[in-house]
């Protein structure tokens, strides 16, 4: 009887050790994941600026989970506080993304209002003077007269790397295009986006179209009928320079605006 009891005890102890080992591995994995998530938000300056309280709560929960991990049988508590830390990290990032989107929207709206004001002020010039001056400006800015029509190139410097949103430095050129189209109501434009060969085909195609659409959206916001605008994205097709050098790649990252003739006839698309 004694031998059987001892054997049963040993089996129970082995079973408990096995269960504890599984629970320990689970809690350790949860703790490591929570630590990795917390490290990411802690290193993000925007998160620290916008959601510091959430970051603090994530750190406190992580520290508590870490302390509990040293105690026998506290695996469930470790998992619980690790989960809380992860959730606070997620909340911090969600709050940050929301605030950044609101900041970008407010900045864009302010810039559009400024452009609209400048546009109204420019109308103080006579239509004849303005039309002649704008046509000279458009022709001067256009890079080539091709079969497609008069082509103006907006270079990569007008966009942040990998981004589709126009930088403020593009506003002066965009304003001239808007004025020119307002004074020439029969003309239409085709806005074509291009990238270099860096990145995947589908990503490049999407980025090129998004950049072209970004220019089109600004024109529409400033009063140009969307029916007068065509948008195309060609990705890394039709490079104007070799992609082997940074200079060549910069030349290939561009948006081209093709103007129709006075009767509204555009040349064939590529």
N, C-alpha and C positions, 0 to 999 in steps of 0.2 A: 504494500500500500504506500509505503514511504517512497519507494522508487518511482511508482506511478505519479505520485504527487510532485516529486522533484522534476520529472520529465515534463509534466503539464506546466509547471511553473516556468521551466526553461522555454517552452514553446510560446507561452504568453509573453514572456519578456522579449523573445525574438520578434513576435508579431508587433508588439508595441514599438520596438526599435525600428522595424520596417516602416510602420505607419508614420512614425516621427520623421524618419528620413525623407519620405515622400512629401510630407507637409513642410519640412524644412526647405526642400528644393523649391517647392511652389512659392513659399514666402520669400526666399532669396531671389527668385526670378522677378517677383513683383517689386521687390525693393530695388533691384538693379534697374528695372524699367522706369520706375518712378524717379530714380536718381538721374537717369539719362534725360528724361523729359524736363526735369527741374533745371538741369545744367543748360539746356537749350534756351529756356525762357530767361534764365539769369544772365546769359551772355548777350541777349537781344536788348540793345539800348532803347528801342521803341517800347518794348514791353515794360522795361523798368521805369520809363517815363510816364506811360499811360496807365499801367495797372500794377503799381507797386504793392498795394495791399494784397492782391491775389498772389503775387510772387512770395510775399512774406508768409502767407497761410500755407502755400505749397512747401516752403522750406521748413516751417514748424511741423507740419504733418510728416514730412520726410524724416526729420530729426527724431521724432517720436517713434516712428517705425524702426528706425535704425537702433534706437535704444532698446526697444522691445525684442529685437532680433537676438539679443544676447541672453534672453531668459528662456528657460526650458518650458515648452508647452505653450508658447505665445504666438505660434504661427498664424492663427486666425487674426489676432490683433495686428500683427505685422502687415498682413495682406490688407486689412481694413484701412490702416493709416497710409499705406503705400497707395491704395486706391484714392484716398482723399487728396494726397499730394498730387497724383496725376491729374485728378479732376480740376484742382485749383490751377495747375499749369495750363490745362486746356482752356479754362475760363479766362485766364490772363491773356492767352493768345487770341481768344475770340473777342474780348474787349478791345484789344489792341488793333486787330484787323478792322473792327467796326469803326473805331475812332480814326484810323488812318484813311479809311474810305470817305468818312465825313470831311476830313481835312482836305483831301484831294478834291472832293466835290465843291467845297467852299472856295478853294483856290481857283478852280476852273471857272466857277460862276463869276467870281470877281474879275478874272481876266477877260471873260466874255463881255461883261458889262463895260470894261474899259475899252475893248475893241469897238463895241457898239457906239460908245460915246465918241471915239475917234472917227468912226465912220460918219456919224451925224455932223461932226464939226467939219469934216472934209467936204461935205456937200455945200458949204458956203462958197466954194469955188464955182465958177460958171461951168455948166455942163460941157461946153465946147472946150474950155481950157483944160478941164479935168480929163476929158476923153482923150485929147491929144497927148497930154502928159502921161496918162496911164498906158496908152498904147506904146509909147516910147519905152516906158519902164518894163512892160511885159516883154517886148521884143528884146530889150537889153538883157533881161533875166533868162530868157529862153536860151537853151544851149544849142538847139539845132532846129532846122526846118527839114522835116523828114516827110516820107510818103504818108505817114500817119497824121501829119499836121505840124503846127508849131508846138515844140516840146520844151517844157520847163522842168528842171530837175531840182528837187528838194533833197539835199544831201543828208548823209547819216548824222551829221552834227546836230540836226534838228530833232533827233530822238535820242533818248538814253539807250545804252546798250541792251538789246533784248526786249525793249519796251516799245509799245505802240503809241503812247501818248505824246503829242507834240510838245516840244519845249517852248518856253516863252520867246526864244530867239527867232521862232518861225513866224511870229505874229505880224511883223511888218510885211513880209512877203505875202502871207495869206490875206492881209487887208487889201493889198493892191489887186490880188486876184478877184476878191469880192467886188471891189469898186469897178474893175474892168468888166466883169460879168453883168453888173447892174446897169452899166452904160451901154452894154451890147446884149440886149435881152434875147437875141436869136442865137447867140453863141452857146454851145454846150462844151462840156469837158469830160474827158475820161481820165480817171486817176488810177495810175498803175503802181503797184508796190513790188519791190525787188529786194532780195537778200544776197549775202555772199553764200559760199558753199559750206560754211561751218554749220553743223547741226544736221538733223534729219530732214528728209524731203518734206514730210507732212508738217513738221514744226515750222520750217522755213516758209512753206506755202501759207500757213495760217498767219504767221507774223507779217508777211508781205501784204496780205489782204487786210489785216487789222490796221496796219499803218496807213494804207490807202483809205480805209474807212474812217480813220481818225481825222484825216484831212477833210474828207467829204462831210463829216459831222460838223466840223467847225464852219465850213461854208454854209451849210444848212442853218446852223444856229445864227449866222449873221445875215440870213435873209435870202439865200439862193435856193430856188425851188429844187427839191431833190430830183425832179424829173429831168433836170438839166445836167445831172451828174451820173456818170457810169463809174463803177469801181471794179478793178481787176487786181488779182494777186498772182504773181508769176514765180514766187519763191526764188530759187537760185538760177532760174533760166535767164537767158539773154544777158550775160555779164558784159560790162563795158571794159573790163580790165581783167588781168589774170588774178586768180585767187591765191597765188603762191606767196604773195607779200601782203603785209598789213595795209599798205597803201592801196593795193589793188582791191583787197576785200572792202576797204572803206568806200572806194568808188562804186562798188557793186551794191552796197547797202544804200538804197535810195528810193524815193518816190518820184515818179514822173507824171506831170500834168500835161495832157495833150489837149490843145484847143482846137475847136472846129473852125471852119471858115465863117464868114459873115452871115451865110445863109443857114448855119447850123449843121453843116455836113462834116462829120468826122471821118477821118481816114479809117481803113479797116484795122481791126484789132490784130494783135500779133497771133 
